[in-house]
Amino acid sequence: MDALGATVRLRSTKGRWVVLATVLGSALAMLDATVVNIALPRIGEDLDTDVAGLQWVLSGYTLTLASLILLAGALGDRLGRRKMFIWGTVWFAASSLLCGLAPSIELLVLARILQGVGAALLTPGSLALLSAAIDPDDRGAAIGLWSGLGGVAGAVGPLLGGWIVEVSSWRVVFLINLPLAAAVVWVAARHVPESRDPHAHGRLDVLGAALAALALGALTYGLIGGQWAAVVVGLLLFAAFVVVERRSGNPLVPPALFRSRVFVAANLVTLAVYAALGGVFFLLVLELQLAAGYSPLASGLATLPITGLMLVLSSRAGRFAQHHGPRLLMTVGPLLAATGLLLMLRIGPGASYLTDVLPGVLMFGLGLSALVAPLTAAVLTSVSTDRAGIASGVNNAVARSSQLLAVAALPGLAGIAGTGFADPEAFSHGFDIAMLICAGLLVIGAALAAAMIPAGVPAVVDEESVACRPHCDISAPAVQPGRRP
């Protein structure tokens, strides 16, 4: 049972420990993603920074996570998934401590960059360990349990974050990661069997990963600071990344994946849609607190219907896509979400929750519920089964990268990059412009899906893994990076 490559039954004691370790690991990264957003206004006030500083608090983390997540998945396949999972958890905890103790915005951003490295090491291992350790007959049920419990963690995040910030300090938002990480390491080290991918071979594409990181870093720096020379450098580095991937014997992003028209279409939709989601989840909690005057806890409660709708409806959307094809919901979902953003234009100083906030939040949540599972299904069924893992990993990286660039670019485009916290009217005006841009991105995503996704029924895939994981961490597709599903 404990030997390398052995599997255990879900209902066994060992199986329950495996589920607990992987759920706690997934929850660690998911809680951090949701609670930090709620704490942003207090961070800005305490460390005396403007919106640009808060952009770096989010972007520094996402930058290293998006850049390194595929390389980290490949490392886990070769060196041991449990080993990388534990190393990532320890790194994440240590950098969380640095975040909680940071005396300035500059040091907080540096700590967040380091925290993203830990998340990149931790994230791919969670589902990969579960899939490798649990008996194939129980794997679907185990993934469903992992998804459901992960959804609960995502739902708790905004409430926990809001409560902590209100009764204590934003620093505690980072410090709570330490005891949770200690529990993850203890359970994983004692009860989770090691696993590797016997088919993983060849040299790691370190050059490709380095070029991707440098390209995203230059683009982020240029977009946040309005340094267009840096943007040009980032685009050139990205072009170099494409050349390296085409020539590499073991590329980080296999070019052969893009021979699939559906895979290309699904990633173009992801690029547009997840850019919009990144902007919304960054700016909405700021608008609620800075312009509408909501407390951190109230702003967390205000967005809870989005998570609730996804928990209830995502599996149904995935089932519909499995029987009728993903194109309809991938077209309708972004349009519903865009309508929700137009309704959010009512949010501003003195906004009523029932009449000004809730309608937009509900419509936005319905749109995400319709979109996310069919999009994941389209990715997984666009390539052969033996490439499903790496295909999902690439889509994961595309989603995170688009969010990163949206958070970097939107405040500048909306005219609020240098805005402080003393002018709610100016921030609210910029928020309206940003929501219109995000609504446009969602419409583009819907148009791409309608034009490029075929109308047929996709191949049958595991419904649990495709449908029931809500995107409380809005950028984490159901199957994590790896060379095999």
N, C-alpha and C positions, 0 to 999 in steps of 0.2 A: 504493500500500500504506500509506503513512503519512498520507494525507489524512484529514481529519475524516470519520468515518463509514465508512471503508474497512475491510475485513476481511482477515484473513490465515489461511492454512492452519495447522493445528496442528503439522504436521511440518516446517514451515519454521523457519528460524532465528529470525525475528521471532515466530512463534507460540510457540516454546519460551521466549523471553524474557518474553512476556506471561504465560504460565503461571507462570514463576518469580517474577515480580513479585507476582502476585496471591496465590500460595501463601505467599510470605514475609510479605506484608501480613496475611493471615489468621492465619498462625502467630504473628505478633507479638502480636496481641490475645489469641489462644488460650493461648499459653504464659504470658502475664502472669496470665490468669484462674486457671490451674491452680497455678502455682508460688507465688503470693501466699498462697493458702489454706494450703499446707504451711508457710509461714514465719510464720503468725500467732502461734503460741505464743512463738517467739523474739522477735517484735516486741513482744508484751505484756511479756515479761520485761525486755527492753532499755529500753523506753520507760516502764516502770512504769505500765501501764494495766490495766484489768480487761476483762471480756468486752464491756462497753458500748463501750469504746474500740475494740476489734477490730470490733465491729459497724459503727462508722463508717468504719473502714478499707475494708471491703467496700462499705458502703452509699453512701459518698461517691462512689465510682467508678461504681457502678451507677445512682445517681440521675441524674447528668448524661448518662450513656450512654442510659438509657431515655427520658429527657425529650427528648433532642435528635436521636435517631437518624433519626426520620422527616423532620424538618426538614433534616438534613444530606443525606439521600438526595435530597430535592427540590432542594437547592442544587447537588448534583452534576449532576443532570439539566439544570439551567439553565446553570451556570457552567462545567461541564466536569468529568467524573468523574475524569480523571487529576489535574487541578488539586486537587480536594478530597482525593483519595487522598494526594497528596504533602503538602499542607498538614496533613492529619490525622496523617500519619506523623511529620513534623517536630514538631508540637505534642505528640504522644505521647512522643517521645524527650525533649523538653525537660522535660516534666512528670515523666517517669521519673527524670531526673537530680535533680529537686527531691525526689522520693520517697526516692531513695538517700541524699541528704544531710540529710534532715529530722532536726533535733535533738530534736523533741518529738512527741508523738502529735497535738497540734493542728495542727502544720505538716505532718505526714504526711497527715492527713485532707484538709487544704486542697490539697496536691499531688495526692492521689488524685482529688479533685473535678475538678481541671484535667485530669488524665489521662483521665477519663471523657469530657471534651469532645473530646480528640484521638481517642479510640476511636470516638466517634459520627461524626466526620468521616471516619475511616479505614474503618470496617466496611462501610458500604453500597457503597463503591467497589470492593471486592475482586471479588466475583462479577459486579457490573454491568460492570466493565471487561472481564472475561474474556468475558462473553456478547456484548458489543458488538464486541470486537476479533476474535474467532475466527469463521471462516466457518461458516455455519449447518450445513453438512454435517459439520463436525467438533465442533460445540458440545457434543453429548452426551458424546463421549469426553473433551473438555477439562474439562467439569464433573466427570466421574467421576475424572479425574486430580487435579483440584483437591481434590475431596472426600477421596480416599484419602490424599494427601500431608498434608492438613489433619488427618486422623485420626491419622497418625503423629506429627505435632507434638503433638496432644493427649495421646497415649500417653506421649510423652517427657517432657511437662511435670512430672508428679508426681515422676518419678525425678530429673530435672534439678534441680527445686526442692529436693528432699530432700538431694541430694548437695551442692548449693551451700551450703545452710544449715548442713550438718554440717561441711564442710571450711573454710568461709569465714564469711560473715555474711549476714543477711537483706538487707542493703543491696545486695549484689551481685545479688540477685534482680531488682531494678529496674535496676541499671546495665547488665546484659547486654542490655537493650533498645536501648542506644545503637548498638553496632556492627550489630545486625540492622536497625535503622531506617535507618542510613546505607546499607546494602546495598539496602534497598527503594527508597529515594529515587533512588539511582544507576541502578538497573535501570529503574525506572518513567520517569524523566526521559529516558533515552536510548533506550529500546526499546519503550515502550507508546504506541500512538496515542491521541490525545484523542478523546473521544466525548461527545455530549450527546443528550438526548431531544428530537427536533424537535416532539413533541406536548406538551411541558411548556409551560404558559403561565399567565398570571394572577399575581397578587401572592402572595408567600409568606405562609403563615398564621403570622406571628410572634406574634400575640396568643394563638393557640391553643397554640403551643409554650411561651410564657411561663406561661400558666395551668396547663398540664400540669406544668411544672417546679416551680412554686410549690405546686401541690397535692401532688405526690409529696414535695417537701421538707418541707412542714408535716406530712404523715402520718408520714414517717420520723422527724422530730424528736420528734413526739408519742409514737410507739410506742416508740422507744428510751428516751426520758426519762420515760415515764409521764405526759406532759403532755396530758391529755385535751382541754383547750381547743384545743391545736394540732391534734389529730385532727379536731375539729369544723371548724376553719378549713380544713383540708385537704379535708374532704368538701364544704364549701361551694364551695371553689375548683374542685373536680372538677365539681360541678353547673354552675358558670359555664362551665367548659370545654365541657361537653355542649351548653349553650345556644349558645355561640359557634360550635361546629362545625355545628350545625343551621342557623345563619343565614349562615355564611360562603359566599361564592361559590366559593372554592377551598380547602376545608377540609383540614386536616392528616389527619384521619380522616373520610373520606367517609361520612356516615350511610347512604347507599344500600347500602353493604356489608352492613349489618345487616338488610336485607330478606331475606337468605338465612338460612333456619333452620339450615342446616348450618354456616354461618359463625359464627353466634351460638353454636351448640352447641360447635363446635371451640374457640372462644375461652373459653367457660366451663370446658371441660375443661382447657385450658391454664392458666387462672387457678388452678384447684385443684391440678393436678398439679405445675406449676412452682413454686408456693409450697412444696410439700413438698420438691421437689428442692433449692431454695435453702437450706432449713433443714438438710437432710441433708448437703450438701456443705460447709456452713459448720461444722457441729458435729461431724461424724464425725472429721475430722482432729484437731480439738481433743481429742475423747474418746480417740482412740488415743494421743496424745502426753501429755496431762495425766493421764488416769486409768489407761490401760493401760501407760504407761511406754515407748511405742515411740519410737524416734529419728525425726527428720524423714524420713530415707531409708526407714526401715521403714514409716512411715505412708504414704508415697508408693507403695511397693510393695504395701501391703495393699489399696489401692483399684484397682490396675491391672487386676484381672479385669473390672471394670465396663467399662472402655474396650475390653479385648480382646473381650468378648462382643458389644459393639456393632459393632466393626469386622467381626466374622464374621457376625453375624445380622441387622443392620439392613437390608441389601439384600434378604434373604429375606423379612423382614416387609413391606417395601415392595412386593415382587412379589406376595405373598399378598393384600395390601390392594388392589392393582390389579385382581386377578382376582375377589376375593370380597367386596370392600367393606371399609372400615376399622373397622366397628363392633365386630366380634368381638375383634380385637386391641386396640382402644382400651378395651375393657372388661376383658379378661383381663390386659393389661399392667400397669395400675395395681394390680390385685389381687395379682399376683405381686410387684410392688415393695413393696406394703404388707406382704406376708408376710415379705419380706426385712428390713424394718424391725423387725418383731416378733422376728425371729431376732437382730437386732443388740442387743436388750436384754440379751443375754448378755455384751456387751462391758463391761469394767470393770477395776478393779485386778487385775493378774495374769492377764489374759485370754490364753488360748492362741489363736494365729492359726488353726490347723487346725480346732479344735472350736468356738471362740467368735466368730471374726471371719469366716472364709471362707464358711461357709454363708449368712450374711446378705448378704454382698457378692455372692455368686454369684446368689442369688435376686433381689436388687435389680437386678443387671445384666441378668438375663433379662427382668425386667419392663420395664426401659427399652428393651431391644432390641425387644421386641414392640410398644411404644407409639409411639416417636418417629416412625418413618417413616410409619405410617398416619395419625398426627395431622397431619403435614405435608401428606400427600396430601389429607386431608379439607379442609384450608385452601385448598390450591391448586385443588381441583376444586369448591369451593363457590360460586365466582364465575366470571364470564366470563373468557376468556383475557386480554383487554386490561386486566383489573383484578387479575390474579394477583400482579403485583409488589407493588402497594400492599397487597393483602390479606395477603401474607406479611409485609410490613413492619409492619402493624398487629399481627399475631400475634406477631412478634418483640418489639414494644414491650410487649404484654400479658405475655409470658413474663418479660421482664426486670423489669417493674414488680412482678409477683407475687413474684418472687424477692427484690426489694428490700424489699418490705413484710414478707415472711416473716422475713428476716434481722433486720429491725427489731423484729418483734413476738415471735418465738418465745422468745428468752432471758428476756424479762420474764414471759411466760406460764408458762415452765418454772421460774421462780424462780432463774435464774442470771445475770441481767443485771449484777449488781454483784459477782459472784464473782471472786475473784482466782485465782491459780494454786497456792496452798498447800493447797487442800482438795480432793483428787481424789474423795473420797467424795461431797461435796456436788455437785461438777460432774457426776459420773456419775449421781446421782439426777436432776438436772435434765435430763441427756441422755435418760434413759429417758422422762421426761414429754414432752419435745420429740418423740421418735420416735413416741410414741403419737399425738400431735397430727398429725404428718406422715402417719402411716398412715391416720388418719381422713380427711385431705384427699385421699389417693389413692383411698380407697373412694368418697368423694363424686365424684371425677373419673370413676371407673368407672361409677357410677350415672348420672351425666349422659350419658355416652357411650351406655349401654344404652338410656336413655329417649329421647334426642334425635337420635342419629345414625341415619339410615335404613339399612336392611339391603341396599340395592342395590349394584351394582358401580359405582364411580366412573368418570368419564370418563378416558380414557387420557392420562396425562401422562408426561413424560420421566422414566423410571425412575431414571436416574443422579441427577438433581437432587433427586428425592424421597427415594430410599431409601438412598443410600450414604454420606451425610454423617453420621458419628456425632456425638453431642452431647457431645464432650469439653469444649467450651465449651457447657455444658448449655442455654444459652439462645439459640442461634443457628440458626434454621430454615434450610432449604436455600436458599431464594431470598431475597435480601436486599432491603431497602426500595428502592422506586423506583416511578415511575408506570407503568412497563411491565415485563413479565417479561424 
